């Protein structure tokens, strides 16, 4: 269910960035639909690392790197290693934000026989 929420948020964020109206709202200080949805999720579930990670991704796409760093750090604090998220996704975001060295090495979650 959480993975579904993450996919919905990512899809909505992608569509919003193509929408000029949402871009103007985000730049003028108004919240876009995806940002409003993620903020509401964080307000209701402030201890949800998935919501903080989704918000970090959205903020990074908006070019709000300082806020994105804070949210990625909060997601990491709440669930160290972020085992629920694809490694490539987190690494790409951390690299974009210049945080790759600040995040602990992620544990391998695959099983090898």
LUMBATOR-144573 format. One line per 4 residues: number of its first residue (from 0); their letters; for each residue x, y negated, z negated of N, C-alpha, C, CB. Coordinates in nm, 2 decimals, m for minus. Glycine has a CB too. Layout:
residues N
NUM> a> X Y Z X Y Z X Y Z X Y Z  ...
***
This chain:
residues 113
0> xxxx> 0.08 0.12 0.00 0.00 0.00 0.00 0.09 m0.13 0.00 m0.09 0.00 m0.12  0.19 m0.13 m0.08 0.28 m0.24 m0.09 0.35 m0.26 0.05 0.38 m0.23 m0.20  0.39 m0.15 0.11 0.46 m0.16 0.24 0.36 m0.22 0.34 0.50 m0.02 0.29  0.23 m0.19 0.33 0.13 m0.24 0.42 0.12 m0.39 0.40 0.00 m0.18 0.40
4> xxxx> 0.12 m0.44 0.28 0.11 m0.58 0.25 0.23 m0.65 0.31 0.11 m0.60 0.09  0.35 m0.59 0.29 0.47 m0.65 0.35 0.46 m0.67 0.50 0.60 m0.57 0.31  0.41 m0.56 0.56 0.40 m0.57 0.71 0.30 m0.67 0.75 0.36 m0.43 0.76  0.19 m0.68 0.67 0.09 m0.79 0.70 0.14 m0.92 0.69 m0.04 m0.77 0.61
8> xxxx> 0.22 m0.95 0.58 0.28 m1.08 0.56 0.38 m1.11 0.67 0.35 m1.08 0.42  0.46 m1.01 0.71 0.56 m1.03 0.81 0.49 m1.07 0.95 0.65 m0.91 0.83  0.39 m0.99 0.98 0.31 m1.02 1.10 0.25 m1.15 1.10 0.20 m0.91 1.12  0.18 m1.19 0.99 0.12 m1.32 0.97 0.22 m1.43 0.99 0.05 m1.33 0.84
12> xxxx> 0.34 m1.41 0.92 0.45 m1.51 0.93 0.49 m1.53 1.07 0.56 m1.47 0.84  0.51 m1.42 1.15 0.56 m1.43 1.29 0.45 m1.50 1.37 0.58 m1.29 1.34  0.33 m1.47 1.35 0.22 m1.54 1.43 0.22 m1.69 1.39 0.09 m1.48 1.40  0.24 m1.72 1.26 0.23 m1.86 1.22 0.34 m1.95 1.28 0.23 m1.87 1.07
16> xxxx> 0.46 m1.89 1.30 0.57 m1.97 1.35 0.55 m2.00 1.50 0.70 m1.89 1.33  0.46 m1.92 1.56 0.43 m1.95 1.70 0.32 m2.05 1.72 0.39 m1.82 1.78  0.25 m2.07 1.61 0.14 m2.16 1.61 0.19 m2.30 1.57 0.03 m2.12 1.51  0.18 m2.39 1.66 0.23 m2.53 1.64 0.16 m2.60 1.52 0.20 m2.62 1.77
20> xxxx> 0.03 m2.57 1.50 m0.04 m2.63 1.39 0.02 m2.59 1.26 m0.19 m2.60 1.39  0.05 m2.46 1.24 0.11 m2.41 1.12 0.25 m2.47 1.10 0.12 m2.26 1.12  0.33 m2.48 1.21 0.46 m2.54 1.20 0.45 m2.69 1.15 0.53 m2.54 1.34  0.36 m2.76 1.21 0.34 m2.90 1.17 0.30 m2.91 1.02 0.24 m2.97 1.25
24> xxxx> 0.21 m2.82 0.97 0.17 m2.82 0.83 0.29 m2.79 0.74 0.06 m2.72 0.81  0.37 m2.69 0.78 0.49 m2.66 0.70 0.59 m2.77 0.69 0.56 m2.53 0.75  0.61 m2.84 0.80 0.70 m2.95 0.81 0.65 m3.07 0.74 0.74 m2.98 0.95  0.52 m3.09 0.73 0.47 m3.21 0.67 0.44 m3.19 0.52 0.34 m3.25 0.74
28> xxxx> 0.48 m3.08 0.47 0.46 m3.06 0.33 0.34 m2.97 0.29 0.45 m3.19 0.26  0.25 m2.95 0.38 0.14 m2.87 0.36 0.18 m2.72 0.37 0.02 m2.90 0.46  0.11 m2.63 0.31 0.15 m2.49 0.31 0.08 m2.43 0.43 0.11 m2.42 0.18  0.16 m2.35 0.50 0.10 m2.27 0.61 0.03 m2.15 0.55 0.21 m2.22 0.71
32> xxxx> m0.05 m2.09 0.63 m0.13 m1.97 0.58 m0.05 m1.86 0.52 m0.21 m1.91 0.70  0.06 m1.82 0.59 0.14 m1.71 0.52 0.21 m1.76 0.39 0.25 m1.67 0.62  0.25 m1.88 0.39 0.32 m1.93 0.27 0.22 m1.94 0.16 0.38 m2.07 0.29  0.10 m1.99 0.19 m0.01 m1.99 0.09 m0.04 m1.86 0.03 m0.14 m2.06 0.15
36> xxxx> m0.05 m1.75 0.12 m0.08 m1.62 0.08 0.03 m1.56 m0.01 m0.10 m1.53 0.20  0.15 m1.58 0.02 0.26 m1.53 m0.06 0.27 m1.60 m0.19 0.40 m1.54 0.01  0.25 m1.73 m0.19 0.25 m1.81 m0.32 0.14 m1.76 m0.41 0.24 m1.96 m0.29  0.02 m1.74 m0.35 m0.09 m1.69 m0.43 m0.06 m1.55 m0.49 m0.22 m1.68 m0.35
40> xxxx> 0.01 m1.46 m0.41 0.05 m1.33 m0.46 0.14 m1.35 m0.58 0.11 m1.25 m0.35  0.24 m1.44 m0.56 0.34 m1.46 m0.67 0.27 m1.52 m0.79 0.45 m1.55 m0.62  0.17 m1.61 m0.77 0.10 m1.66 m0.89 0.03 m1.56 m0.96 0.00 m1.77 m0.84  m0.04 m1.46 m0.89 m0.11 m1.36 m0.96 m0.02 m1.25 m1.02 m0.21 m1.29 m0.86
44> xxxx> 0.09 m1.22 m0.94 0.18 m1.11 m0.99 0.32 m1.17 m0.99 0.17 m0.99 m0.89  0.36 m1.25 m1.09 0.49 m1.31 m1.09 0.60 m1.21 m1.10 0.49 m1.41 m1.20  0.58 m1.09 m1.15 0.68 m0.99 m1.17 0.70 m0.90 m1.05 0.66 m0.91 m1.29  0.64 m0.93 m0.93 0.64 m0.84 m0.82 0.76 m0.88 m0.73 0.51 m0.86 m0.73
48> xxxx> 0.86 m0.79 m0.73 0.98 m0.82 m0.64 0.95 m0.82 m0.50 1.09 m0.72 m0.67  0.85 m0.75 m0.45 0.82 m0.74 m0.31 0.77 m0.88 m0.26 0.71 m0.64 m0.28  0.68 m0.94 m0.35 0.63 m1.08 m0.31 0.74 m1.18 m0.31 0.53 m1.12 m0.42  0.84 m1.17 m0.40 0.95 m1.27 m0.40 1.04 m1.25 m0.28 1.03 m1.25 m0.53
52> xxxx> 1.06 m1.12 m0.24 1.14 m1.09 m0.12 1.07 m1.14 0.01 1.17 m0.94 m0.11  0.94 m1.12 0.02 0.86 m1.17 0.13 0.87 m1.32 0.14 0.71 m1.12 0.12  0.86 m1.39 0.02 0.87 m1.53 0.02 1.01 m1.58 0.06 0.83 m1.59 m0.12  1.11 m1.51 0.02 1.25 m1.54 0.06 1.26 m1.53 0.21 1.35 m1.45 m0.01
56> xxxx> 1.21 m1.43 0.27 1.21 m1.42 0.41 1.14 m1.53 0.48 1.15 m1.28 0.46  1.02 m1.56 0.44 0.94 m1.67 0.50 1.02 m1.80 0.48 0.81 m1.68 0.43  1.07 m1.83 0.37 1.14 m1.96 0.34 1.27 m1.97 0.43 1.18 m1.97 0.20  1.34 m1.86 0.45 1.45 m1.85 0.54 1.42 m1.89 0.68 1.53 m1.72 0.53
60> xxxx> 1.30 m1.83 0.72 1.26 m1.86 0.86 1.22 m2.01 0.88 1.14 m1.77 0.89  1.17 m2.07 0.77 1.14 m2.21 0.77 1.26 m2.30 0.76 1.04 m2.24 0.66  1.38 m2.24 0.73 1.50 m2.32 0.72 1.52 m2.37 0.58 1.50 m2.43 0.82  1.44 m2.33 0.48 1.45 m2.37 0.34 1.53 m2.28 0.26 1.30 m2.38 0.28
64> xxxx> 1.66 m2.28 0.30 1.76 m2.18 0.25 1.78 m2.18 0.10 1.89 m2.20 0.31  1.78 m2.30 0.04 1.79 m2.31 m0.11 1.68 m2.24 m0.18 1.80 m2.46 m0.15  1.56 m2.26 m0.14 1.45 m2.19 m0.20 1.45 m2.04 m0.17 1.32 m2.26 m0.15  1.49 m2.01 m0.05 1.50 m1.87 m0.01 1.60 m1.79 m0.10 1.54 m1.85 0.14
68> xxxx> 1.71 m1.86 m0.13 1.82 m1.80 m0.21 1.76 m1.77 m0.35 1.94 m1.89 m0.22  1.69 m1.87 m0.40 1.63 m1.85 m0.54 1.53 m1.74 m0.54 1.55 m1.98 m0.58  1.45 m1.72 m0.44 1.35 m1.62 m0.43 1.41 m1.48 m0.41 1.25 m1.64 m0.32  1.52 m1.47 m0.33 1.59 m1.35 m0.31 1.66 m1.31 m0.44 1.69 m1.36 m0.20
72> xxxx> 1.71 m1.40 m0.51 1.77 m1.38 m0.64 1.67 m1.33 m0.75 1.84 m1.50 m0.70  1.55 m1.39 m0.74 1.45 m1.34 m0.83 1.40 m1.20 m0.80 1.33 m1.44 m0.82  1.39 m1.17 m0.67 1.35 m1.03 m0.63 1.46 m0.93 m0.68 1.33 m1.02 m0.48  1.58 m0.97 m0.67 1.69 m0.88 m0.71 1.69 m0.87 m0.86 1.83 m0.94 m0.66
76> xxxx> 1.66 m0.97 m0.93 1.66 m0.97 m1.08 1.55 m0.88 m1.13 1.64 m1.11 m1.14  1.43 m0.88 m1.06 1.32 m0.80 m1.10 1.33 m0.66 m1.07 1.19 m0.86 m1.03  1.40 m0.62 m0.96 1.42 m0.48 m0.92 1.56 m0.47 m0.86 1.31 m0.43 m0.83  1.66 m0.46 m0.94 1.80 m0.45 m0.89 1.82 m0.35 m0.78 1.90 m0.42 m1.00
80> xxxx> 1.89 m0.40 m0.67 1.91 m0.31 m0.56 1.80 m0.31 m0.45 1.94 m0.17 m0.60  1.69 m0.37 m0.49 1.57 m0.37 m0.40 1.55 m0.24 m0.32 1.59 m0.49 m0.30  1.54 m0.13 m0.39 1.53 0.00 m0.32 1.40 0.02 m0.24 1.53 0.11 m0.43  1.30 m0.06 m0.25 1.18 m0.05 m0.18 1.19 m0.11 m0.04 1.07 m0.12 m0.25
84> xxxx> 1.29 m0.19 m0.01 1.31 m0.26 0.11 1.42 m0.20 0.20 1.34 m0.41 0.09  1.40 m0.20 0.33 1.50 m0.15 0.42 1.63 m0.22 0.40 1.46 m0.16 0.57  1.74 m0.15 0.39 1.87 m0.20 0.36 1.91 m0.31 0.47 1.98 m0.09 0.37  1.88 m0.28 0.59 1.92 m0.38 0.70 1.84 m0.51 0.68 1.89 m0.32 0.84
88> xxxx> 1.72 m0.51 0.64 1.64 m0.63 0.62 1.70 m0.72 0.51 1.49 m0.59 0.58  1.73 m0.66 0.40 1.79 m0.73 0.28 1.93 m0.78 0.32 1.80 m0.64 0.16  2.01 m0.70 0.38 2.14 m0.74 0.42 2.14 m0.85 0.52 2.22 m0.62 0.48  2.05 m0.85 0.62 2.04 m0.96 0.72 2.00 m1.09 0.65 1.94 m0.92 0.82
92> xxxx> 1.91 m1.08 0.56 1.86 m1.20 0.49 1.98 m1.26 0.40 1.74 m1.17 0.40  2.04 m1.17 0.33 2.15 m1.21 0.24 2.26 m1.27 0.32 2.20 m1.09 0.16  2.29 m1.21 0.43 2.40 m1.27 0.52 2.36 m1.41 0.57 2.43 m1.17 0.64  2.24 m1.42 0.61 2.19 m1.55 0.66 2.20 m1.66 0.56 2.04 m1.54 0.71
96> xxxx> 2.17 m1.62 0.43 2.17 m1.71 0.32 2.31 m1.73 0.26 2.07 m1.67 0.22  2.41 m1.65 0.30 2.54 m1.66 0.24 2.55 m1.59 0.11 2.59 m1.80 0.23  2.46 m1.49 0.08 2.46 m1.43 m0.05 2.50 m1.28 m0.04 2.32 m1.43 m0.10  2.56 m1.24 0.07 2.59 m1.10 0.08 2.69 m1.05 m0.03 2.66 m1.07 0.22
100> xxxx> 2.78 m1.13 m0.07 2.87 m1.10 m0.18 2.81 m1.11 m0.32 3.00 m1.19 m0.17  2.71 m1.18 m0.33 2.65 m1.20 m0.46 2.55 m1.09 m0.50 2.57 m1.33 m0.47  2.50 m1.02 m0.40 2.41 m0.91 m0.43 2.49 m0.78 m0.46 2.31 m0.88 m0.32  2.45 m0.71 m0.56 2.52 m0.58 m0.59 2.51 m0.49 m0.48 2.47 m0.52 m0.72
104> xxxx> 2.60 m0.40 m0.47 2.59 m0.29 m0.37 2.47 m0.21 m0.39 2.72 m0.20 m0.37  2.40 m0.18 m0.28 2.27 m0.11 m0.30 2.30 0.04 m0.31 2.18 m0.14 m0.18  2.22 0.10 m0.39 2.23 0.25 m0.41 2.17 0.32 m0.28 2.16 0.29 m0.53  2.23 0.42 m0.25 2.18 0.51 m0.14 2.06 0.58 m0.18 2.29 0.61 m0.09
108> xxxx> 1.95 0.57 m0.11 1.82 0.63 m0.15 1.79 0.76 m0.07 1.71 0.53 m0.14  1.87 0.79 0.03 1.84 0.91 0.11 1.90 1.03 0.03 1.90 0.90 0.25  1.83 1.14 0.05 1.88 1.27 m0.01 1.96 1.34 0.10 1.76 1.35 m0.06  2.08 1.39 0.05 2.16 1.47 0.14 2.17 1.61 0.08 2.30 1.41 0.16
112> x> 2.15 1.71 0.16 2.16 1.85 0.11 2.29 1.91 0.16 2.04 1.94 0.16
***
